[in-house]
Amino acid sequence: MLGVLTTFLSFLYFTAPSIRKFFAGGVCRSNVQLPGKVVVITGANTGIGKETAKELARRGARVYIACRDVLKGESAASEIRADTKNSQVLVRKLDLSDTKSIRAFAEGFLAEEKQLHILINNAGVMMCPYSKTADGFETHLGVNHLGHFLLTHLLLERLKESTPARVVNLSSVVHHAGKIHFHDLQSEKHYSRGMAYCHSKLANVLFTRELARRLKGSGVTTYAVHPGIVSSELVRHSFLLCLLWRLFSPFIKSPWEGAQTSLHCALAEGLEPLSGKYFSDCKKAWVSPKSRDNKTAERLWNVSCELLGIQWE
C-alpha cells in the first residue's frame, strides 16, 4: 500500500507542470489599450480583482479600486502604480453589505468622473456563517447580488453616456447548483452556507441576462464570468476549503489566471453580440437551464428593485 501511495505521489510530482497548465485555462489575447478610459472594479484590493486592476492600469486606464478595506486598497494601489507606472489608480470606500455605502460611493464617483467605460462587479463573499447585511439581507444575497445590482443601477446612466461600455459580473460554475427560492430569499427558513453561495451566483447570471435584454441597443453590453477555481481569500470562511485549496494547489488557478476571463469580457473586440452570455476560460460556456429562464430573471429583477426601493425601467 505504501508503495502504491509513493508511486502515486511521485506521478503527481512529475506531472504537476502539465496538470497545472491544463487547469490554467484560457488567456485574454486582446491587445486593446485603454488611455482615457475609466474603470471601476469592486473588491480589487486582493485576488482576481487586484490582478484585473493591474492589467487594466497597465493598458493606460484610470482605475478605481472600490473596496471595503481602504488600507488594503491603498496598499494594492501603491503596488499597482509602481508595477504599471500608471499613477491613475485610485481607491474609494465601498461596502457592498450596506446600501448607504453603495450610494455614497456612487454619489462621489459621479461627482468626480464624467465617464465610465468598464464596470467589473468582482467582489463577493463565500461560505459565510448565517448573517445579515446592514439592510437586513442574507449576506450572500445582499453582497454578491443586491449590492452589485444597486451599484450598477446607480452608475448605469454614466455607462450609457460613455458608450461603448461594458459590465462584467463575476459568477461561478456553482450557479448550476443554485436555485432562487422566492418564498425564502433571505434563507430564514433554511440556511446552508454552501448553497447560499450557489444561489447568489445563479442570481448573478440571471441579472446579467436580464440586464442585457433591457440594455439592448444602448451601447452597453454585459457578461457573466466563471473565473475558475482560484487561489484567493474568498474561501477564508471555510477551514475545509482552505485545506483542500492547499492540498490540491497544482489544480488551482492563480489570481492572474483567474483574472483572464474577466479581462477577456472587458476588452475583447467583437463581443457585443454575446451580451448577456456566460463565459469561462475566455470563451462562451454552457449555462444552467435555470439561468435561461426569462420569467425567473424578470421576477428576480422586480423583487430586487422592491427590496432595494428603486425603480429601474
C-alpha positions as CSV (number, residue, x, y, z in Angstrom):
1,M,0.0,0.0,0.0
2,L,2.9,2.3,0.9
3,G,4.5,1.6,-2.4
4,V,1.3,2.4,-4.4
5,L,0.9,5.7,-2.4
6,T,4.6,6.6,-3.1
7,T,4.2,5.8,-6.8
8,F,1.0,8.0,-7.0
9,L,2.6,10.9,-5.2
10,S,5.7,10.6,-7.5
11,F,3.4,10.6,-10.5
12,L,1.7,13.8,-9.3
13,Y,5.0,15.5,-8.6
14,F,6.4,14.8,-12.1
15,T,3.2,15.6,-13.9
16,A,2.3,18.7,-11.9
17,P,3.6,21.2,-14.5
18,S,1.4,19.5,-17.2
19,I,-1.6,19.3,-14.8
20,R,-1.1,23.0,-13.8
21,K,-1.0,24.1,-17.5
22,F,-4.2,22.1,-18.2
23,F,-6.1,23.7,-15.3
24,A,-4.8,27.2,-16.0
25,G,-7.5,27.8,-18.6
26,G,-7.7,30.5,-21.3
27,V,-5.7,33.7,-21.6
28,C,-7.0,37.1,-22.7
29,R,-5.4,37.7,-26.1
30,S,-6.8,41.2,-26.7
31,N,-4.3,43.9,-27.4
32,V,-6.7,46.8,-26.7
33,Q,-5.2,49.8,-25.0
34,L,-7.2,52.0,-22.6
35,P,-5.8,55.5,-22.5
36,G,-8.6,57.9,-21.4
37,K,-10.8,55.1,-20.3
38,V,-12.3,54.9,-16.8
39,V,-12.8,51.6,-15.0
40,V,-14.4,50.7,-11.7
41,I,-13.6,47.3,-10.1
42,T,-15.2,46.1,-6.8
43,G,-13.0,44.2,-4.4
44,A,-9.9,44.9,-6.3
45,N,-7.7,45.2,-3.3
46,T,-6.8,41.5,-3.5
47,G,-7.0,38.3,-5.6
48,I,-8.7,38.3,-9.0
49,G,-9.8,41.9,-8.7
50,K,-6.3,43.1,-8.0
51,E,-4.8,41.3,-11.0
52,T,-7.6,42.6,-13.2
53,A,-7.0,46.2,-12.0
54,K,-3.2,45.8,-12.6
55,E,-3.7,44.7,-16.2
56,L,-6.2,47.4,-17.0
57,A,-3.9,50.0,-15.4
58,R,-1.0,48.6,-17.5
59,R,-3.1,49.4,-20.5
60,G,-3.5,53.0,-19.5
61,A,-6.9,53.1,-17.9
62,R,-7.9,55.2,-14.9
63,V,-8.8,52.5,-12.4
64,Y,-11.0,52.9,-9.3
65,I,-10.4,50.2,-6.7
66,A,-13.8,50.1,-4.9
67,C,-13.4,48.1,-1.6
68,R,-14.5,47.9,2.0
69,D,-10.9,47.9,3.5
70,V,-9.4,51.2,2.3
71,L,-6.0,50.5,3.9
72,K,-5.7,47.2,1.9
73,G,-6.9,49.1,-1.1
74,E,-4.2,51.7,-0.8
75,S,-1.6,49.0,-0.4
76,A,-2.8,47.3,-3.6
77,A,-3.0,50.6,-5.4
78,S,0.6,51.5,-4.5
79,E,1.8,48.2,-5.7
80,I,-0.1,48.5,-9.0
81,R,1.1,52.1,-9.6
82,A,4.7,51.0,-9.0
83,D,4.3,48.0,-11.3
84,T,2.5,49.7,-14.1
85,K,3.9,53.2,-13.9
86,N,0.3,54.4,-14.0
87,S,-0.5,57.0,-11.3
88,Q,-4.2,56.9,-12.1
89,V,-5.0,54.0,-9.8
90,L,-7.4,55.3,-7.1
91,V,-9.1,53.9,-4.1
92,R,-12.6,54.6,-2.9
93,K,-14.5,53.1,0.0
94,L,-17.4,50.7,-1.0
95,D,-19.1,48.3,1.4
96,L,-21.5,46.2,-0.6
97,S,-23.2,45.0,2.6
98,D,-24.5,48.5,3.2
99,T,-26.7,50.3,0.7
100,K,-25.8,53.7,2.3
101,S,-22.1,53.0,1.5
102,I,-23.0,52.0,-2.1
103,R,-25.0,55.1,-2.6
104,A,-22.2,57.2,-1.1
105,F,-19.6,55.6,-3.4
106,A,-21.8,56.2,-6.5
107,E,-22.5,59.8,-5.5
108,G,-18.8,60.5,-5.0
109,F,-17.8,58.8,-8.2
110,L,-20.4,60.6,-10.3
111,A,-19.3,63.9,-9.0
112,E,-15.7,63.0,-9.8
113,E,-16.0,61.4,-13.2
114,K,-17.9,62.3,-16.3
115,Q,-17.3,58.9,-17.9
116,L,-17.3,55.2,-17.1
117,H,-16.4,52.7,-19.7
118,I,-16.0,49.4,-17.8
119,L,-17.7,48.3,-14.5
120,I,-16.4,45.0,-13.1
121,N,-18.6,43.6,-10.3
122,N,-15.9,41.4,-8.9
123,A,-16.3,41.5,-5.1
124,G,-18.0,38.7,-3.2
125,V,-18.3,36.5,-0.1
126,M,-18.4,32.8,0.1
127,M,-19.4,30.2,2.8
128,C,-20.2,32.8,5.5
129,P,-22.0,31.7,8.7
130,Y,-25.5,33.0,8.7
131,S,-25.7,36.7,9.0
132,K,-27.5,39.7,7.5
133,T,-26.3,42.9,5.9
134,A,-26.9,46.4,7.3
135,D,-30.2,46.4,5.4
136,G,-31.4,43.0,6.6
137,F,-30.5,40.9,3.6
138,E,-28.9,37.5,3.9
139,T,-25.2,38.2,3.4
140,H,-24.5,36.2,0.2
141,L,-27.6,37.6,-1.5
142,G,-27.0,41.1,-0.2
143,V,-23.3,41.4,-1.1
144,N,-23.0,39.1,-4.2
145,H,-26.3,40.1,-5.9
146,L,-28.2,43.0,-4.4
147,G,-25.1,45.1,-3.7
148,H,-23.9,44.9,-7.3
149,F,-27.4,45.2,-8.6
150,L,-27.8,48.6,-6.8
151,L,-24.3,49.8,-7.8
152,T,-24.9,49.0,-11.5
153,H,-28.3,50.8,-11.3
154,L,-26.6,53.9,-9.8
155,L,-23.8,54.0,-12.4
156,L,-25.8,53.0,-15.4
157,E,-26.5,56.5,-16.9
158,R,-22.8,57.2,-16.8
159,L,-22.1,54.0,-18.6
160,K,-24.7,54.9,-21.2
161,E,-23.1,58.3,-21.7
162,S,-19.7,56.6,-22.3
163,T,-20.6,54.0,-24.9
164,P,-19.4,51.6,-25.9
165,A,-19.3,50.4,-22.3
166,R,-19.3,47.1,-20.6
167,V,-20.5,45.5,-17.3
168,V,-18.8,42.3,-16.2
169,N,-20.4,40.3,-13.4
170,L,-18.3,37.6,-11.7
171,S,-20.4,34.4,-11.1
172,S,-19.3,30.8,-10.8
173,V,-19.8,27.4,-12.2
174,V,-21.6,26.5,-9.0
175,H,-24.6,28.5,-10.3
176,H,-25.6,25.2,-11.8
177,A,-26.4,24.0,-8.2
178,G,-28.2,27.2,-7.3
179,K,-32.0,28.0,-7.1
180,I,-33.9,31.2,-6.5
181,H,-36.2,30.5,-3.6
182,F,-38.6,33.4,-3.9
183,H,-40.5,32.2,-0.8
184,D,-37.3,32.3,1.3
185,L,-34.9,34.7,-0.4
186,Q,-33.3,35.6,3.0
187,S,-32.8,31.9,3.9
188,E,-34.6,32.4,7.2
189,K,-36.4,29.1,7.0
190,H,-33.4,27.0,5.9
191,Y,-29.7,28.0,5.6
192,S,-26.8,26.2,4.0
193,R,-23.5,28.2,3.7
194,G,-22.6,26.4,0.5
195,M,-26.0,26.6,-1.1
196,A,-26.4,30.2,-0.2
197,Y,-23.3,31.0,-2.3
198,C,-24.6,28.9,-5.2
199,H,-28.0,30.7,-5.1
200,S,-26.2,34.1,-5.2
201,K,-24.1,33.0,-8.2
202,L,-27.2,32.0,-10.1
203,A,-28.6,35.4,-9.3
204,N,-25.5,36.9,-10.9
205,V,-26.2,35.0,-14.1
206,L,-29.9,35.9,-14.2
207,F,-29.1,39.5,-13.5
208,T,-26.6,39.6,-16.4
209,R,-29.2,38.0,-18.7
210,E,-32.0,40.4,-17.8
211,L,-29.7,43.4,-17.9
212,A,-28.5,42.6,-21.4
213,R,-32.1,42.3,-22.5
214,R,-33.0,45.7,-21.1
215,L,-29.9,47.4,-22.5
216,K,-30.2,46.0,-26.0
217,G,-29.3,48.7,-28.5
218,S,-28.0,51.1,-25.8
219,G,-24.3,50.5,-26.5
220,V,-23.8,49.0,-23.0
221,T,-23.2,45.2,-23.0
222,T,-22.8,42.8,-20.1
223,Y,-21.2,39.4,-19.4
224,A,-21.2,36.8,-16.6
225,V,-17.9,35.2,-15.8
226,H,-16.7,32.0,-14.1
227,P,-13.1,32.7,-13.2
228,G,-12.3,29.1,-12.4
229,I,-11.2,27.5,-9.1
230,V,-8.8,30.2,-7.9
231,S,-6.4,30.5,-5.0
232,S,-7.8,33.6,-3.2
233,E,-9.1,34.9,0.1
234,L,-12.7,34.0,-1.0
235,V,-12.5,30.7,0.8
236,R,-11.4,32.2,4.1
237,H,-14.7,31.4,5.9
238,S,-14.3,27.6,5.3
239,F,-11.5,25.7,7.0
240,L,-12.2,22.7,4.9
241,L,-11.9,24.6,1.6
242,C,-8.7,26.3,2.8
243,L,-7.3,22.9,3.5
244,L,-8.4,21.5,0.1
245,W,-7.1,24.5,-1.7
246,R,-3.7,23.9,-0.2
247,L,-3.8,20.1,-0.8
248,F,-4.8,20.5,-4.5
249,S,-2.8,23.6,-5.3
250,P,-1.4,22.1,-8.5
251,F,-5.0,22.1,-9.9
252,I,-6.0,25.6,-8.8
253,K,-5.6,28.8,-10.8
254,S,-3.5,31.7,-9.6
255,P,-5.3,35.1,-9.2
256,W,-3.6,36.1,-12.5
257,E,-5.0,33.1,-14.3
258,G,-8.4,33.7,-12.6
259,A,-8.5,37.2,-13.9
260,Q,-8.2,36.3,-17.6
261,T,-11.8,35.7,-18.4
262,S,-12.8,39.0,-16.7
263,L,-10.2,40.7,-18.8
264,H,-11.4,38.9,-22.0
265,C,-15.0,40.1,-21.4
266,A,-13.9,43.6,-20.6
267,L,-11.5,44.0,-23.6
268,A,-12.1,41.6,-26.4
269,E,-13.3,43.2,-29.6
270,G,-16.4,41.9,-31.3
271,L,-18.0,40.6,-28.2
272,E,-21.1,42.8,-28.4
273,P,-23.4,40.1,-30.0
274,L,-22.8,37.9,-27.0
275,S,-24.1,40.4,-24.4
276,G,-25.9,38.5,-21.6
277,K,-23.9,35.3,-22.1
278,Y,-21.8,33.3,-19.6
279,F,-18.1,32.9,-20.1
280,S,-15.4,30.5,-18.7
281,D,-11.8,30.2,-19.8
282,C,-12.2,33.2,-22.2
283,K,-15.0,31.6,-24.2
284,K,-18.7,31.3,-24.1
285,A,-19.7,28.4,-21.8
286,W,-22.6,26.2,-21.1
287,V,-25.0,27.7,-18.7
288,S,-27.6,26.2,-16.3
289,P,-31.1,25.8,-17.8
290,K,-32.4,27.6,-14.7
291,S,-30.4,30.7,-15.7
292,R,-32.0,30.7,-19.2
293,D,-35.5,31.2,-17.7
294,N,-36.6,34.7,-18.7
295,K,-39.5,34.7,-16.3
296,T,-37.3,33.9,-13.4
297,A,-34.8,36.5,-14.5
298,E,-37.5,39.2,-14.8
299,R,-39.1,38.2,-11.5
300,L,-35.8,38.3,-9.7
301,W,-35.2,41.8,-11.2
302,N,-38.5,43.1,-10.0
303,V,-38.1,41.6,-6.5
304,S,-34.6,43.1,-6.3
305,C,-35.9,46.5,-7.2
306,E,-38.6,46.1,-4.5
307,L,-36.1,45.1,-1.8
308,L,-33.8,48.0,-2.7
309,G,-36.6,50.5,-3.0
310,I,-35.6,51.5,-6.6
311,Q,-37.3,51.8,-9.9
312,W,-35.3,50.6,-12.9
313,E,-37.1,50.8,-16.2
